[in-house]
Amino acid sequence: MPDFAKPLRPSDALKFGLSIGLSCGALDGVLAIRSAGAMIDRAGILAVSLVVDAAAFAMAADVVGASDGEHGEGRSSQPNILLISIDTLRPDHLSAYGYSRDTSPVLQRLAREGVLFQEAYSHSTWTLPAHASILTGLNPLAHGVLTREDRLQGYHETLAERLNEEGYETVAWVGTKRWGFVGADYGFASGFTRFHHYPHPNRFWSGILARNIDALLLEYLYRGVGNAHAQVGEVLRWLDVGRTDPFFAFVHFYDVHSKSAILPYEAPEPFRDVFCEGALDDFDFCEGALCASDRLLEIARGRKSALGKEEIEIARCLYDGGVAFMDSELGRLFTGLKARGLYDNTIIVVTSDHGEAFFEHERPLHTTLHEEITRIPMIIRVPGALEGKRASGVVRQSDIAPTLLALIGSRPLEGAQGKSLVDVLTQWNETLDFGVLAVDDNQGGSLIRKGPYVLILHPSFNALDGKPTQELYDVSSDPAQRHNRAVAEPLVVAGLIQRMGNQHQRSLALQKRLAAGETHEKVEVSDEARAGLRALGYIQDEDE
Ligand SMILES: [Zn+2]
């Protein structure tokens, strides 16, 4: 193991990887006495049957049981990397981040074994640009993935491409179809040797079926299958029969995200109403024919009145049930890594693309740049590095790729704006405070966080309904962002606007340099994609 009292340099990182690799020899002995068995369960099979892209793995699952000796052959000295993105997961609803409900015992344990970043931010309010930032280390204006027609361009180097170059097997399971925002059509498969689309049956199937089949049958389908359960099953099967080491596994889960069929958030039993204390009895979350997330979308667009207090609380308890379900599936995944002797040689990152609002600023879902949406969880566990540190200071999702590459001794991605957090992972006193820039071109807004200040600019959106176009908060004294100080502190606002402008200019210049004259390719939005995106609220009636 390296001396983590000193900063980990790339050469040290290589040695660190080597020492881990050597220790795996001992682990192989443990592995050899583990009985290999098929890990098939009914829910997994049912979900797989819904997903054409995963069919190959469902077949493979029948022949699980590769000998442990085969796993050890050709094992590299580098650690494996597991990057988990839980879509729409806000950190203040995790007990790991101090939430009063016990939603995340597994992540609490993971945080005790690694470093929890208390002030991690997204660069965007929605899935597509945020994931592009995670995988490129770039701000949205630099990677240029800003609208649903933008795809990740081939000239941007991604984490998967680099890890592939470094000899990693690179595999992804994303909770969407090809045309979804983390799907292959948007360029996310680049660099992955295997890229599995794993659409959520709740949203992509039940949402459409809801209008056509009996509600009781629909409810049965809902409760029988949690998509994460099937996804984790696939990852575990792949660990047994498909993988080569070292591997980079990227797993994106959509289970916490809002849903459009019956209730706005819904987890399988027993998690569904575990925090609702009977409040769901005789409750349907509808206003006329508008139900679930369809209703929330109409509220977000200002076409329907806000939820009442009781309904907001029900939305929260349902969401929290989804978080607890997700946490339990992570537990299954980590237990699976341990059972295969892989846990001690795997770097684990758990994060999200953005949070979710429950009317803290008058809106539901994720449509504004307030803290409940821009703050994300970030827990990084590196075997042999610090355990139990809670890091303060602002870090960004664009720092994830640079950190992982620094840990294995690889150079930064081309143009990467994110920075390595290795010093924070390895030194108790080290704190980095980068500040953050986020944009939301859906609504025409930008955010900058520097020191205790968050400035949100709304060039067009809020101006329409008479709201201030600038919001300034001191989140050290006002974390809930209740008191807009923009009028009281014009000099702070002016300074932050200037800083934001400079950063935007730098990002645009970087985008131009990285493109080197190549055309920015757009995504063809198919009819199927259009229908699916409409169901999610990303295409509004006036767009059609
Ligand atoms: Zn998302």
Residues whose N, C-alpha, C, O or C-beta is under 5 A from the ligand:
A	BS01	ZN	D87 T88 W126 T127 D353
